[in-house]
Amino acid sequence: MDLKSCGYCKELVDLSVGPHIHDPKKCRQCGEVLPAEAFDRWPSSADGRRHSCSECVSGQSAASRAQGVAEKDKQFRDDKEKLKEHGYRWVRRVVQPGPDPVFRWALLDPLGQEVSKEKALGAIELAENPVPNDFGSSVY
């Protein structure tokens, strides 16, 4: 016997006899009553379907993707501004010369040495928030 609680009707059902199907089914997000086919398959569910309809799931996914892109873009702009404030600059380097050249971007520190973005941001963080050593003075 494979007993499981149905998230839709809250009954204890035996899944060994087959899926516990609700048709039509009410979406937990939008509240619409839709045919079971409007809900994506979800093996861990007692009825084998999600609790939210396909439309709500795809809308939610698109919204979270857009939010992630916006957050990543903001972080990129913040990092770029911080690097600029501390004298770092981006330059375009030729990787493969020729009639159709290939370029890459390189980050230069204030002394003109190429560094990784992570190393530069780490150095800036250390300069802005020095860590005190055992003798009471700050270490850079």
ZAMAR-447255 format. One line per 8 residues: their letters; for each residue x, y, z of N, C-alpha, C. Coordinates in nm, 2 decimals. Each point is the difference from the previous one (the first is absolute). Last residue first. Layout:
A	X,Y,Z,X,Y,Z,X,Y,Z | ...
//
This chain:
YVSSGFDN	4.59,4.60,0.53,-0.06,0.01,-0.14,0.03,-0.11,-0.08 | -0.06,0.10,0.55,0.08,-0.06,-0.10,-0.07,0.02,-0.13 | 0.00,0.27,0.51,-0.07,-0.06,-0.11,0.10,-0.05,-0.10 | 0.07,0.02,0.55,0.00,0.09,-0.12,-0.06,-0.07,-0.12 | 0.06,-0.21,0.44,-0.09,0.12,0.01,0.00,0.09,-0.12 | 0.23,-0.43,0.08,0.07,0.10,0.07,-0.08,0.13,0.01 | -0.13,-0.42,-0.23,0.02,-0.02,0.14,0.06,0.11,0.08 | -0.25,0.14,-0.45,0.08,-0.12,0.03,0.01,-0.01,0.15
PVPNEALE	-0.41,0.21,-0.33,0.10,0.03,0.10,0.09,-0.13,0.03 | -0.24,0.15,-0.47,-0.02,-0.10,0.11,0.11,0.03,0.10 | -0.27,0.34,-0.38,0.12,-0.07,0.05,-0.02,-0.09,0.12 | -0.29,0.22,-0.40,-0.03,-0.06,0.14,0.12,-0.07,0.05 | 0.02,0.24,-0.41,-0.11,0.07,0.06,-0.03,-0.05,0.14 | 0.34,-0.21,-0.26,0.04,0.14,0.02,-0.11,0.08,0.07 | -0.08,-0.45,-0.12,0.10,0.00,0.10,0.04,0.14,0.03 | -0.29,-0.07,-0.36,-0.07,-0.03,0.12,0.09,0.01,0.12
IAGLAKEK	0.19,0.05,-0.42,-0.08,0.11,0.03,-0.07,-0.02,0.13 | 0.23,-0.36,-0.18,0.10,0.10,0.05,-0.08,0.13,0.04 | -0.25,-0.35,-0.19,0.05,-0.04,0.13,0.09,0.10,0.06 | -0.15,0.07,-0.44,-0.11,0.02,0.09,0.04,-0.04,0.14 | 0.30,-0.10,-0.34,-0.01,0.15,0.01,-0.11,0.03,0.11 | 0.06,-0.45,-0.12,0.12,0.05,0.07,-0.01,0.15,0.03 | -0.33,-0.20,-0.28,-0.02,-0.04,0.14,0.12,0.05,0.09 | 0.02,0.08,-0.47,-0.11,0.08,0.06,-0.01,-0.04,0.15
SVEQGLPD	0.47,-0.07,-0.23,-0.13,-0.06,-0.01,-0.10,0.09,0.07 | 0.46,0.20,-0.22,-0.05,-0.08,0.12,-0.14,-0.05,-0.03 | 0.47,0.28,-0.24,-0.13,-0.08,-0.02,-0.03,-0.08,0.12 | 0.27,0.48,0.00,0.02,-0.15,0.00,-0.13,-0.06,-0.02 | 0.09,0.48,0.06,0.00,-0.05,-0.14,0.03,-0.15,-0.01 | -0.07,0.29,0.40,0.14,0.00,-0.05,0.02,-0.05,-0.14 | -0.43,0.01,0.24,0.05,0.14,-0.02,0.15,0.01,-0.05 | -0.26,-0.44,-0.15,0.00,0.07,0.13,0.06,0.14,-0.02
LLAWRFVP	-0.27,-0.30,-0.37,0.13,0.05,0.04,-0.01,0.07,0.13 | -0.28,-0.39,-0.32,-0.01,0.10,0.10,0.14,0.04,0.05 | -0.22,-0.20,-0.49,0.10,-0.02,0.11,-0.02,0.11,0.10 | -0.27,-0.25,-0.46,0.01,0.11,0.09,0.10,-0.04,0.12 | 0.00,-0.16,-0.54,-0.05,-0.04,0.13,0.02,0.12,0.09 | -0.02,-0.14,-0.57,0.03,0.08,0.11,-0.04,-0.07,0.13 | 0.13,-0.11,-0.56,-0.08,-0.04,0.12,0.05,0.08,0.12 | 0.00,0.10,-0.58,0.06,-0.02,0.13,-0.09,-0.04,0.11
DPGPQVVR	0.04,-0.02,-0.53,-0.12,-0.01,0.09,0.05,-0.02,0.14 | 0.32,0.07,-0.33,-0.11,0.07,-0.06,-0.12,0.00,0.08 | 0.43,-0.06,0.29,-0.03,-0.05,-0.14,-0.12,0.08,-0.06 | 0.21,-0.17,0.53,0.00,0.11,-0.10,-0.03,-0.06,-0.14 | -0.11,-0.15,0.51,0.03,-0.06,-0.12,0.00,0.11,-0.11 | -0.06,0.12,0.45,0.04,-0.14,0.02,0.06,-0.06,-0.13 | -0.06,0.53,0.21,-0.01,-0.09,-0.12,0.06,-0.14,0.03 | -0.24,0.36,0.36,0.13,-0.05,-0.05,-0.03,-0.09,-0.13
RVWRYGHE	-0.24,0.42,0.32,-0.02,-0.10,-0.10,0.13,-0.05,-0.05 | -0.13,0.22,0.50,0.06,0.02,-0.13,-0.03,-0.12,-0.09 | -0.16,0.26,0.51,-0.01,-0.11,-0.10,0.06,0.04,-0.13 | 0.12,0.16,0.53,-0.07,0.03,-0.13,0.01,-0.12,-0.08 | 0.07,0.23,0.55,0.01,-0.11,-0.10,-0.07,0.04,-0.13 | 0.03,0.27,0.41,0.10,0.01,-0.10,0.02,-0.11,-0.09 | -0.34,0.09,0.36,0.13,-0.04,0.06,0.11,-0.01,-0.11 | -0.46,0.11,-0.11,0.04,0.09,0.11,0.13,-0.03,0.06
KLKEKDDR	-0.17,-0.29,-0.33,0.03,0.13,-0.06,0.05,0.09,0.11 | -0.17,-0.42,0.13,0.13,-0.01,-0.06,0.05,0.13,-0.06 | -0.44,-0.01,0.17,0.10,-0.02,0.11,0.14,-0.01,-0.06 | -0.36,0.00,-0.30,0.02,0.14,0.06,0.10,-0.01,0.11 | -0.12,-0.41,-0.20,0.07,0.09,-0.10,0.03,0.14,0.06 | -0.26,-0.31,0.25,0.14,-0.04,0.00,0.08,0.09,-0.10 | -0.46,0.07,0.01,0.06,0.04,0.13,0.14,-0.03,0.01 | -0.24,-0.15,-0.38,0.01,0.15,0.00,0.07,0.05,0.13
FQKDKEAV	-0.11,-0.46,-0.02,0.10,0.03,-0.10,0.03,0.15,0.00 | -0.35,-0.15,0.26,0.12,-0.04,0.06,0.12,0.03,-0.09 | -0.43,0.06,-0.17,0.02,0.10,0.10,0.14,-0.03,0.07 | -0.16,-0.31,-0.31,0.04,0.12,-0.07,0.03,0.11,0.10 | -0.17,-0.40,0.17,0.14,-0.03,-0.06,0.05,0.13,-0.07 | -0.45,0.00,0.16,0.10,0.00,0.11,0.14,-0.02,-0.05 | -0.34,-0.03,-0.32,0.01,0.14,0.05,0.10,0.01,0.12 | -0.10,-0.43,-0.18,0.08,0.08,-0.10,0.02,0.14,0.05
GQARSAAS	-0.28,-0.28,0.26,0.14,-0.04,0.01,0.09,0.08,-0.10 | -0.47,0.06,-0.02,0.06,0.06,0.12,0.14,-0.03,0.02 | -0.23,-0.19,-0.36,0.02,0.14,-0.02,0.06,0.07,0.12 | -0.11,-0.46,0.04,0.11,0.02,-0.09,0.03,0.15,-0.03 | -0.38,-0.12,0.25,0.12,-0.02,0.08,0.12,0.01,-0.09 | -0.42,0.04,-0.21,0.02,0.11,0.10,0.13,-0.01,0.08 | -0.13,-0.35,-0.29,0.04,0.11,-0.08,0.03,0.12,0.09 | -0.18,-0.38,0.20,0.14,-0.03,-0.04,0.05,0.12,-0.08
QGSVCESC	-0.45,0.01,0.13,0.08,0.01,0.12,0.15,-0.02,-0.04 | -0.32,-0.07,-0.33,0.00,0.14,0.04,0.09,0.03,0.11 | -0.08,-0.45,-0.12,0.08,0.07,-0.10,0.01,0.15,0.03 | -0.27,-0.26,0.28,0.14,-0.04,0.02,0.08,0.07,-0.10 | -0.46,0.07,-0.03,0.05,0.06,0.12,0.15,-0.03,0.02 | -0.23,-0.22,-0.36,0.01,0.15,-0.02,0.06,0.07,0.12 | -0.09,-0.46,0.03,0.11,0.02,-0.08,0.02,0.15,-0.03 | -0.25,-0.14,0.46,-0.02,-0.02,-0.15,0.12,0.04,-0.08
SHRRGDAS	0.01,-0.18,0.52,-0.02,0.13,-0.07,-0.01,-0.04,-0.15 | 0.07,-0.34,0.30,-0.11,0.07,0.07,-0.03,0.13,-0.07 | 0.22,-0.45,-0.24,0.03,0.11,0.08,-0.12,0.06,0.06 | 0.00,-0.52,-0.13,0.00,0.13,-0.07,0.04,0.11,0.11 | -0.08,-0.48,0.09,0.10,0.00,-0.11,0.01,0.13,-0.07 | -0.25,-0.14,0.40,-0.08,-0.01,-0.12,0.09,0.01,-0.12 | 0.19,0.03,0.43,-0.09,-0.12,0.01,-0.08,-0.02,-0.13 | 0.50,0.23,-0.01,-0.14,0.04,0.05,-0.09,-0.13,-0.01
SPWRDFAE	0.46,0.01,-0.15,-0.01,-0.01,0.14,-0.14,0.04,0.06 | 0.12,0.02,-0.48,-0.01,-0.14,0.05,-0.01,-0.01,0.15 | -0.16,0.35,-0.38,0.08,0.02,0.12,0.00,-0.13,0.08 | -0.17,0.28,-0.50,0.02,-0.13,0.08,0.10,0.03,0.11 | -0.31,0.41,-0.18,0.12,-0.08,-0.04,0.01,-0.13,0.09 | -0.47,0.25,-0.12,0.10,0.00,0.10,0.12,-0.09,-0.04 | -0.40,0.06,-0.26,0.05,0.13,0.02,0.11,0.01,0.10 | -0.26,-0.40,-0.09,0.11,0.02,-0.10,0.06,0.14,0.01
APLVEGCQ	-0.39,-0.12,0.27,0.13,-0.05,0.05,0.12,0.02,-0.10 | -0.42,0.34,-0.02,0.02,-0.15,-0.02,0.14,-0.04,0.05 | -0.21,0.43,0.24,0.04,-0.04,-0.14,0.01,-0.15,-0.01 | -0.15,0.46,0.32,-0.03,-0.14,-0.01,0.03,-0.04,-0.15 | 0.22,0.43,0.30,-0.09,-0.05,-0.11,-0.01,-0.15,0.00 | 0.28,0.30,0.29,-0.13,-0.04,0.05,-0.10,-0.05,-0.11 | 0.49,0.15,0.03,-0.09,0.09,-0.07,-0.15,-0.03,0.04 | 0.36,-0.25,0.21,0.05,0.14,-0.02,-0.11,0.09,-0.05
RCKKPDHI	-0.06,-0.48,0.08,0.03,0.07,0.12,0.04,0.14,-0.01 | -0.32,-0.31,-0.33,0.13,0.05,0.01,0.02,0.08,0.13 | -0.36,-0.41,-0.12,0.01,0.15,0.03,0.15,0.03,0.02 | -0.26,-0.41,-0.30,0.08,0.03,0.12,0.02,0.15,0.01 | -0.35,-0.41,-0.25,0.09,0.11,-0.01,0.07,0.03,0.14 | 0.04,-0.38,0.00,-0.03,0.07,-0.13,-0.14,0.05,0.00 | 0.41,-0.27,0.31,-0.11,0.10,0.02,-0.02,0.06,-0.14 | 0.25,-0.49,0.19,-0.03,0.11,-0.09,-0.12,0.09,0.03
HPGVSLDV	0.38,-0.37,0.18,-0.12,0.06,0.06,-0.03,0.12,-0.07 | 0.30,-0.45,-0.18,-0.01,0.14,0.05,-0.14,0.04,0.05 | 0.14,-0.51,0.05,0.00,0.09,-0.11,-0.01,0.15,0.05 | 0.05,-0.40,0.27,-0.11,-0.04,-0.09,-0.01,0.10,-0.12 | 0.31,0.06,0.36,0.04,-0.13,-0.07,-0.11,-0.04,-0.09 | -0.02,0.39,0.29,0.05,0.02,-0.13,0.04,-0.13,-0.08 | -0.35,0.16,0.41,0.09,-0.11,-0.03,0.05,0.02,-0.15 | -0.18,0.40,0.37,-0.03,-0.09,-0.11,0.11,-0.10,-0.02
LEKCYGCS	-0.24,0.39,0.35,0.11,-0.09,-0.01,-0.04,-0.11,-0.11 | -0.18,0.53,0.01,-0.03,-0.14,0.03,0.13,-0.08,0.00 | -0.07,0.48,-0.12,0.05,-0.03,0.13,-0.04,-0.14,0.05 | -0.05,0.25,-0.44,-0.12,-0.03,0.08,0.03,-0.04,0.14 | 0.36,0.15,-0.28,-0.11,0.07,-0.06,-0.13,-0.02,0.09 | 0.44,-0.21,0.07,0.01,0.15,0.03,-0.12,0.07,-0.05 | 0.05,-0.52,0.17,-0.02,0.08,-0.12,0.00,0.15,0.03 | 0.26,-0.43,0.25,-0.10,0.10,0.01,-0.02,0.08,-0.12
KLDM	0.17,-0.52,0.04,0.04,0.13,-0.01,-0.11,0.10,0.01 | 0.17,-0.57,0.01,-0.09,0.10,0.04,0.07,0.14,-0.01 | 0.06,-0.51,-0.19,0.07,0.13,-0.01,-0.09,0.11,0.03 | 0.04,-0.58,0.07,-0.08,0.12,0.00,0.09,0.13,0.00
//
